[in-house]
Amino acid sequence: MYQRYIASPITEALKDTPVILINGARQTGKSTLCRQLVKEGVFDGQIMTMDDPTTFAAAQADPLGFLQGLSDHAIIDEVQRAPQLFLSIKKLVDENRKERRLILTGSADVMTFPQVADSLAGRIEIHHLWPLSQSEILGKRSKFLNKLVTPGGRFEPNKSHKSNWEDIIAAIRAGGYPEALQRESEGRKEKWFESYIDAVLQKDISNLANIEGLTQIPNILHLIGTRIGSTVNLSDIARLSGVKNTTLQRYMALLEHVFLILRIPAWTPNEEGRFVKSPKIFINDTGLLCHLRGEGFDSLVENRTTAGAFLENFIVMEIIKQLSWSDLFLKPYHFSIHSGSEVDLILEDRKKQLYGIEIKSTASVSQSDFNGLRKLAAIAGEKFQRGIVLYGGDQVVSGFGENLQAVPIPAVWSE
């Protein structure tokens, strides 16, 4: 069983917060994590799931009575299916805030439901569980983010990180869904992803909205996947998918609500005109992305240019996963100028200081690979703290400019 590092901040939150919400896509391991918390003695609550028809019916018929029948410590799984529970949760928590502890899990973003945001404000702490990170798969908690943002700190020059391109592609191809990782053959993995998309459509998206055309969503996901690494033109996707722009925006919102896609907003200074303001959109898991795109291991190994977009999605999601359990407060952005300069990922701290990350699939880097970071540094001025180019080589290399380094890709999970 994999160790989920998000368990530590959840354990801390249980000491002073009455309601913990664990949000994440279906099959990322939310229920398994809750059972682990109980098994390890972190939380002594009973587990009730809204996927059970009898439990669901009881919660619908008498929300308050259902909750009063639970112990002071309880876990309610797939709570998005019973939003009528939230007002009653508020009542119970307010009556016994010191002793009452509830862990809720949701495969849809329940914080978008008006009754949740209104009723649980100040009473709830939210944690996002993504598919497994490389750190969790390998069993080694990464210090990459801490090293990136430590004042005066640098990645150790000339330090070697074994960077085997085939291993990196294998990790991209496998993704991080626990169930898919357990399947041995590529054919069985493909069957799992196919069934997974069907399950999300029928269970989560159909529960969120009564809409027609659910069969169009896999095609829309595929079109998003073909544009990974660039800003997404929704009008273009609407035209190619044959749906109206307003319908597409609704579908996109639903895909965000079930955590299949993630928007990374653009970082722009307080200027108008030359800066791209559109977000980038990423698929939550590169195993799923490879399934949507029909890309196999061999094709990605042989073509580093094609693999570049998959690598960017992979690294961005690895860092998003690390942020989910880190005590660092960092907001992700991307940076792009219409004239061509860009930085794949920017992390901004509470002081508005910036840390830039450029992602390259090449085995070596040159001065030109740092042009986007230099442009960002020139525009951001003193806010710019450090920039790195992640690349497919083995050595940490300095000498590209002040606060600029080339860092091997595996440092993201092996530092």
C-alpha positions in Angstrom: 0.0 0.0 0.0 1.3 3.4 -1.0 2.0 6.0 1.7 0.0 9.2 1.0 1.9 12.2 2.2 -1.3 14.3 2.4 -2.1 12.2 5.5 0.2 14.4 7.6 -1.6 17.8 7.0 -5.0 16.0 7.4 -3.8 14.6 10.8 -2.8 18.1 11.9 -6.1 19.6 10.8 -8.1 17.1 12.8 -6.7 18.6 16.0 -8.5 21.9 15.5 -10.9 21.7 12.6 -14.4 20.1 12.9 -14.8 19.2 9.2 -12.1 18.0 6.8 -13.0 17.7 3.1 -10.9 15.4 0.9 -11.6 16.3 -2.7 -10.3 14.4 -5.7 -11.2 12.6 -8.8 -12.8 9.1 -8.6 -10.3 6.3 -7.9 -7.5 8.5 -6.7 -7.6 6.7 -3.3 -9.8 8.8 -1.0 -11.6 5.9 0.5 -8.3 3.9 0.9 -6.7 6.9 2.6 -9.7 7.2 5.1 -9.4 3.5 5.9 -5.7 3.9 6.5 -6.3 6.8 8.9 -8.7 4.6 10.8 -6.4 1.5 10.7 -3.4 3.5 12.0 -5.4 5.0 14.8 -5.2 8.6 13.5 -9.0 8.7 13.4 -11.5 6.5 15.2 -14.6 7.2 13.2 -17.1 4.9 11.4 -17.2 5.0 7.6 -20.5 5.6 5.7 -20.6 5.9 1.9 -23.2 7.6 -0.2 -22.5 5.0 -2.9 -24.4 2.6 -0.8 -28.1 2.8 -1.8 -29.5 2.2 1.7 -27.2 4.8 3.3 -27.9 7.3 0.5 -31.7 6.8 1.0 -31.4 7.4 4.7 -29.4 10.6 4.2 -31.9 11.9 1.7 -35.0 11.1 3.8 -33.8 12.6 7.1 -30.4 14.4 6.9 -30.3 15.5 10.5 -31.6 12.2 11.8 -29.0 10.3 9.7 -26.1 12.5 11.1 -27.4 12.2 14.7 -27.2 8.4 14.4 -23.4 8.7 13.7 -20.7 8.8 16.4 -19.0 12.1 17.1 -16.2 11.0 14.8 -17.4 9.8 11.3 -16.3 9.6 7.7 -18.9 10.3 5.0 -17.6 9.0 1.6 -18.8 10.5 -1.7 -20.7 13.3 0.1 -21.3 15.2 -3.1 -24.2 12.8 -3.8 -26.1 14.1 -0.7 -25.7 17.9 -0.6 -28.7 18.2 1.6 -26.5 17.0 4.5 -24.5 20.2 4.7 -26.9 22.4 6.7 -27.4 19.6 9.2 -23.6 19.2 9.4 -23.4 22.9 10.3 -25.9 22.4 13.1 -24.2 19.4 14.6 -20.7 21.0 14.4 -21.9 24.2 16.0 -23.5 22.3 18.9 -20.3 20.4 19.7 -17.4 22.1 17.9 -14.8 20.8 20.3 -15.5 17.1 20.0 -17.2 16.7 16.6 -14.9 15.6 13.8 -16.2 14.7 10.3 -14.1 13.7 7.4 -15.9 14.1 4.1 -14.7 12.8 0.7 -16.0 14.0 -2.6 -15.4 13.0 -6.3 -16.8 16.4 -7.3 -16.0 19.9 -6.0 -18.7 20.3 -3.4 -17.4 23.8 -2.6 -19.1 25.0 -5.8 -22.4 24.1 -4.3 -23.9 27.3 -2.8 -25.3 25.5 0.3 -21.8 24.2 1.2 -19.9 27.4 0.9 -22.5 29.2 2.9 -23.0 26.6 5.7 -19.5 25.5 6.3 -17.5 28.7 6.1 -15.0 28.8 8.9 -15.7 25.2 9.9 -14.0 23.3 7.1 -10.5 22.7 5.8 -10.1 21.4 2.2 -7.4 18.9 1.0 -7.0 17.8 -2.6 -6.0 14.2 -3.3 -4.6 13.7 -6.8 -3.4 10.5 -8.4 -0.2 9.1 -6.8 3.0 11.2 -7.2 6.4 9.8 -8.1 7.5 10.5 -4.5 4.6 8.3 -3.2 5.2 5.6 -5.8 8.9 5.4 -4.9 8.4 5.9 -1.2 10.7 8.9 -0.9 9.3 12.3 0.1 10.8 15.0 -2.1 12.4 18.2 -0.9 12.4 19.8 -4.3 10.0 22.7 -3.5 11.8 23.5 -0.3 15.1 23.6 -2.1 13.6 25.8 -4.9 12.3 28.5 -2.6 14.9 28.5 0.2 16.5 32.0 0.3 20.0 31.8 -0.9 19.7 28.1 -1.6 20.6 26.4 -4.8 20.6 22.9 -6.3 24.0 21.5 -5.7 26.2 22.3 -8.8 27.6 19.2 -10.6 25.3 16.9 -8.5 24.4 13.9 -10.6 20.8 12.7 -10.9 20.5 9.6 -13.0 18.2 10.7 -15.8 17.1 7.7 -17.9 14.8 8.9 -20.6 13.0 5.5 -20.9 12.3 5.5 -17.2 10.8 9.0 -17.4 8.6 7.9 -20.3 7.6 4.8 -18.4 6.5 7.0 -15.5 4.6 9.3 -17.8 2.9 6.4 -19.5 1.9 4.7 -16.2 0.4 7.7 -14.5 -0.6 7.7 -10.9 -4.0 6.0 -10.6 -3.5 3.2 -8.0 -5.8 0.8 -9.8 -4.2 1.3 -13.2 -0.7 0.9 -11.7 -1.6 -2.6 -10.5 -2.5 -3.8 -14.0 0.4 -5.6 -15.7 -0.3 -5.4 -19.4 -0.8 -2.3 -21.5 -4.1 -3.8 -22.8 -5.5 -4.2 -19.3 -4.5 -0.6 -18.4 -6.2 0.7 -21.5 -9.4 -1.2 -20.5 -9.2 0.4 -17.1 -9.0 3.9 -18.4 -11.8 3.3 -20.9 -14.1 2.0 -18.1 -12.9 4.8 -15.8 -14.0 7.6 -18.2 -17.4 5.9 -18.5 -17.8 5.7 -14.7 -16.9 9.4 -14.3 -19.5 10.3 -17.0 -22.2 8.2 -15.5 -21.7 8.6 -11.8 -20.1 12.0 -11.3 -20.8 14.3 -14.2 -24.4 13.0 -14.7 -25.1 13.6 -11.0 -23.8 17.2 -11.2 -25.9 18.3 -14.2 -28.7 16.9 -16.2 -27.2 17.4 -19.6 -27.3 15.7 -23.0 -24.3 14.8 -25.0 -22.2 13.1 -22.3 -20.6 11.1 -25.1 -19.0 14.2 -26.5 -16.9 14.7 -23.4 -14.2 12.1 -24.2 -13.7 13.8 -27.5 -13.4 17.2 -25.8 -10.9 15.7 -23.3 -8.9 14.4 -26.3 -9.0 17.8 -27.9 -7.7 19.4 -24.7 -5.0 16.7 -24.6 -3.8 17.6 -28.0 -3.2 21.2 -26.8 -1.4 20.4 -23.6 1.5 22.8 -23.1 -0.1 25.7 -24.9 -2.9 28.1 -24.0 -6.3 26.7 -25.0 -8.5 28.4 -27.5 -12.0 27.4 -26.5 -13.6 28.6 -29.7 -11.3 26.3 -31.7 -12.2 23.3 -29.5 -15.9 24.2 -29.8 -15.6 24.2 -33.6 -13.8 20.9 -33.8 -16.1 19.2 -31.3 -19.2 20.5 -32.9 -20.7 22.0 -29.7 -21.7 25.6 -29.0 -19.2 27.7 -27.2 -21.5 28.2 -24.2 -22.1 24.4 -24.0 -18.3 23.8 -24.2 -17.7 26.2 -21.3 -20.3 24.2 -19.3 -18.6 21.0 -20.1 -15.2 22.4 -19.2 -16.6 23.6 -15.8 -17.9 20.0 -15.2 -14.6 18.5 -16.1 -12.9 20.8 -13.5 -15.6 20.0 -10.9 -14.7 16.3 -11.2 -10.9 17.1 -11.1 -10.1 15.6 -14.6 -8.7 18.9 -15.8 -6.8 21.7 -14.0 -6.5 25.3 -15.2 -3.3 27.1 -14.5 -3.8 30.9 -14.9 -1.5 33.3 -16.6 0.8 35.5 -14.5 0.8 39.1 -15.8 2.2 42.3 -14.4 0.0 45.4 -14.2 0.3 46.1 -17.8 -1.9 45.7 -20.9 -1.3 44.5 -24.4 1.6 42.1 -24.9 0.9 39.4 -22.3 -1.1 36.3 -22.9 -3.9 36.1 -20.3 -5.5 32.8 -21.2 -5.0 29.9 -18.9 -3.2 26.6 -19.7 -5.3 23.4 -19.1 -3.7 20.2 -18.0 -5.1 16.6 -17.7 -4.9 15.4 -14.1 -2.9 12.2 -15.0 -0.5 11.4 -17.8 -1.6 7.8 -17.9 -5.1 9.1 -18.7 -3.6 11.6 -21.2 -1.7 8.8 -23.0 -5.0 6.8 -23.2 -6.9 9.8 -24.7 -4.1 10.5 -27.2 -3.5 6.9 -28.1 0.3 7.3 -27.4 2.3 4.2 -26.4 5.7 3.9 -24.7 7.7 3.3 -27.9 6.3 6.3 -29.8 7.1 8.7 -26.9 10.6 7.3 -26.3 11.4 7.7 -30.0 10.1 11.3 -30.4 11.2 13.7 -27.7 9.4 16.6 -29.5 6.1 14.8 -29.2 6.9 13.7 -25.7 7.6 17.3 -24.6 3.9 18.2 -24.1 3.4 15.0 -22.1 6.5 15.8 -20.0 5.2 19.3 -19.2 1.8 17.9 -18.1 3.7 15.3 -16.0 6.0 17.8 -14.2 3.2 20.3 -13.6 1.0 17.7 -12.0 4.0 16.4 -9.9 4.5 19.8 -8.5 0.7 20.4 -7.9 0.7 17.1 -6.0 3.6 18.1 -3.9 1.9 21.5 -3.1 -1.1 19.5 -1.8 0.9 18.2 1.2 3.5 20.9 1.5 3.4 23.6 4.2 4.7 26.1 1.6 2.1 28.6 0.3 2.8 28.7 -3.5 0.3 29.6 -6.3 1.0 28.1 -9.7 0.9 30.3 -12.9 2.3 30.2 -16.4 3.9 33.1 -18.3 3.7 34.0 -21.9 4.2 37.0 -24.2 2.5 37.3 -27.6 6.0 37.8 -29.1 7.0 34.3 -28.1 8.8 34.3 -24.7 7.2 32.0 -22.1 7.9 30.1 -18.9 6.0 26.8 -18.4 5.4 27.2 -14.7 5.7 30.0 -12.1 5.3 29.6 -8.4 4.4 32.7 -6.5 4.7 32.9 -2.7 2.8 35.1 -0.2 5.3 37.9 -0.7 4.6 37.8 -4.5 8.1 36.5 -5.1 8.4 34.4 -8.2 10.2 31.1 -9.0 10.2 30.0 -12.6 10.4 26.5 -14.0 11.0 25.8 -17.7 10.5 22.1 -18.8 12.6 20.7 -21.6 12.7 17.1 -23.0 16.2 17.6 -24.5 19.3 15.8 -23.0 21.2 19.1 -23.0 20.5 22.8 -22.6 21.8 26.0 -24.1 21.7 29.7 -23.2 18.6 30.2 -25.4 16.6 27.7 -23.2 16.8 30.4 -20.5 15.4 33.2 -22.6 11.9 33.0 -21.1 13.2 33.0 -17.6 15.4 36.0 -18.4 12.5 37.9 -19.8 10.4 37.0 -16.7 13.2 38.2 -14.5 13.5 41.5 -16.4 9.8 42.2 -16.1 9.3 41.0 -12.5 12.5 42.8 -11.2 13.1 42.1 -7.5 10.2 39.8 -7.3 12.0 37.2 -9.4 14.0 34.9 -7.0 15.2 32.0 -9.1 14.7 30.1 -12.3 15.5 26.6 -13.3 15.3 24.6 -16.6 14.4 21.0 -16.0 16.0 18.9 -18.7 16.8 15.3 -19.6 20.5 15.4 -18.6 22.2 14.0 -15.5 24.0 17.1 -14.0 23.0 20.2 -12.1 24.6 23.0 -14.1 25.1 26.6 -13.1 26.7 29.4 -15.2 23.6 30.5 -17.2 23.1 33.7 -15.3 22.4 35.0 -11.8 19.9 32.6 -10.0 19.6 30.4 -13.1 20.4 26.7 -13.2 19.8 23.6 -15.3 18.4 20.8 -13.2 17.8 17.1 -14.2 14.1 16.1 -14.4 14.3 13.4 -11.7 15.3 16.0 -9.1 11.6 16.9 -8.9 11.0 13.6 -7.0 14.5 12.5 -6.0 15.9 15.6 -4.2 
